[in-house]
Amino acid sequence: MSRIAVVTGGTRGLGRAIAVALKMDGFRVVALYCGHHEAAEVFHEETSIPVYHWDVSSFQECAEGVQRVEAEVGPIDVLINNAGITRDAMLHRMNEQQWVEVMRTNLGSVFNMCRNVIEGMRERGYGRIVNVSSINGQKGQLGQVNYSASKAGVLGFTRALALESACKGITVNAVAPGYCETEMIEAVRPELLKAIVAAIPCGRLGRAQDVAQLVSLLVSEDASFITGATFSVNGGQWMS
């Protein structure tokens, strides 16, 4: 039987590309979303991938949602934590709500989802977890203290959980995309976007498929010896 993969933020942008790639690889994929109901309906119609709606920043909703998926689809073997938001502002102008919302969604959701699948993975002796961080979690970004902190936290979380889980046949890795052609980057002012592309040695924005193909590798049976690693997908913009 095909393994079951769950992708948070899975109906648009990077998440959509990852969900489609995993389906093509033979996984039974479930895509989670919180807002944008119309986009989720279109995604389901185009891909036939089942979609589930809940707020991954809520531990209770994650607990109930995971139970529902496992009852209706089956045990979760693969988890892609992709959900993320921005609430950009310089720190001296940032309010508490902007900080809390980003931390709860970008970092809190990783705990919420992992905590609710990790026991099952440990009992079955198998699991693949990939957490989506960001280039700005590696290098920081002006106006994104909240976002950069949340995405840097994802990297520490990944390494610690990898250490805890390796002996149980579970790998935990992170991908750190650079600037990609998604709705998030489309909101950037044209002059700023031009400057961003100029700073990328490859001379272009990333494509969602660039990230999806790497995730496909990390969740494959062949990747059992890769864990606790962070993979940068940024066209050479940041090397560490």
N, C-alpha and C positions, 0 to 999 in steps of 0.2 A: 504494500500500500504506500502511496505517496506521502511524504512527510508534510506536515502542516506548518505554514509560515504566516506570521502576522506582521503587518507593516503599519506602524502608526503614522498618521499624516500621509496615508497611502493613496489618496485619490487625486493628488495634484503634484506638479513639480517633480522633485527628486523621488518622492515617495511613489508616485504613479509609475515612473520609469523602473524603479526597483521592483514593485509589485508585478508589473508586466514581465520583466526579465525572469523573475523567479517562477512565474507561471510557465514561461517557455522552457524553463529548466526542469519542469515536471513536478513542482511543488503544488500542493493545494493551498492557495493563497487567500488570506482574509485581509482586507484593507480597512483600517480604522480612520474615522474623521470626526471632527467636532462641529465646525461651521460649514458653510458653502454646500448646502443640501443639493442644490441644482447640479453643481459640478460632480458631486458624488453619484447622483442618478445617471448623469451622462457617462461617467467612468464605468459604472456597472453595466450599462447598456452596451458600451463599446467593448468591454473586456470579459464580461460574464463573471468577473471576480466578485464574490459577495462582499458587501460593505456593512460595517457595524458602526453605530453612532454612540460615542460617549466621550467625556472630557477626561483626557489622560492626566490632567493635573490634579484630578480627584482620586485619592486612593480607594475610596469606597466604590466609585464607578468602575475603576479598573478591576477591582476584586469581583464585582458582579458581572462585568463584561467578559472577563477571562472565563469565569464559570459558564457563562452562556455559550461562548465560542466552543469550549471543550465539550459541552453537552450536545451542541448541534453539529459541530464539525469534527472534533476529536482533539486529542492532546496536542499541545503546541510544542513543536520541536525546534522552531526557528523564530526568533524575535528580532525585528528591525526597529529600533527606536529612532524614528525620523522626525517626529512632530516637533515643531519649533515656531516661535514668534519673535518679532522685534518690537521694541518700544523705545526707539532711539531718542537720546537727549544727552547733552553734556551733563556731567554729574552735578554741577552746581545748579542745574535747572531740573534735574530728575526728581520726580516725586516717589513716594514709597510704593504707590500702586504700580508704577512702571517697573520698579525693581522686582516687586513680589510676583507680578504676573509672568515676567520672563523667567524668573528662577523656578517658579512652580511648573510652568509648561516645559521649559527646555531641560531642566535638571531633575525637578521633582518627578516628572513623568517617567524618567528612566528608572528611578527607584520604584515607583508605583507599579510599572509593568514587570520589571525584573523580579521584584519581590513576589508577585503573584504567579510567575511561571517557574521560578527557580527550583522550588521543592519538587515539582513534577519531573523536571529535567534530571534532577539528582537521583530521584527514585528510578527513573528509566535508564540512567547512565548514558544520556546523550542530550546534547543541545548545542545550538549555535546562536549566539547573540552578537549583533552588530549595532553599535551606537554611533549615530551621526553627530559629529562635532562640527568644527568649522575652522578655517584658516584664522579667523579672528579669535578663536579660543587658544590658538598657538602664539600669535604675535600681538594680539590686542588691536583695538580699533577706536579711533577718536569718535566720541559720541555713542559708544557702545559698551560702557562699563558693565551694564547688566548682562548684555548678550555675551560679551567676551568672558565674563566670570562664569556664566552658566555653561558655556561650551568648554571652558577649561576644566570645570568640575566634572564634566562628562569623561574627560580623559583620565582623571584620577580614579573615578568610579570604575572605569573599564579595567584599569590595571589591577585594582584591588579585587574585583570580582573574578577576574581571570585567575588570580592566585588561589582564591577560594575554591574554584570550580574545576580546575584542570584535572584533578584526580578522579573526577566523576564523569569524564568524557565530554565536558562542556567547554567550548571555546568562546572567548569574549574579546572582541576586537572593536576598534574605532576607525572610522573614516573621517577625514577632515577635508571637506570640499573647499575649493576656492570659490571665486565668483563664477556662477553658472547661469545659463539662460533659463531663468525661472521667473515667476511672477514677482518674487521679492526683488530681483535685480531690475525688473522692468520699471519699478517705482523710482529708481535712482535718476536724478537729473542728468540730462544728456552730457553736459560738460564734465560732470563727475564720472560718468560711465566711460567717457573717452579717456580720462586720466587712469581709470582702473585698468582698462585694456592695455594702455601704454606700459603699465607696470608688470604685465604678464609676459615672461620671455617667449612663451609659445605664440603670442600675438593674437589671442582670441579668448573669449569666454569659454568656460567649460560647458559641456553638454550633459544633460541628465544621464545619458547612456554611459558617459565616462565613469560616473559614480556607480551606476547600476551594475556594470560589468565587473567591477571590483567586488561589490557586495556578493554577486553570484559566486565568485571564487571563494570568498571567505566562508560562505555557508555550505560549500560543497563537501562531499565525503573526503575529497583529496586534501582538505585544509585542516586536518585533525592535529597537526603539529604547529599550527599558527595560532597563538593566543597572547593576549596582553599587549598587542601591537597597535600603533596608530599609523594609518596610511594616509599620506597627503595626496590629494588629487587637485592640484592647483596650477598646473602649467609652468611650474618652476618659480612662482611668485614668492613662495616662502619655503626655504630649505632648512631642515633641522635634523 
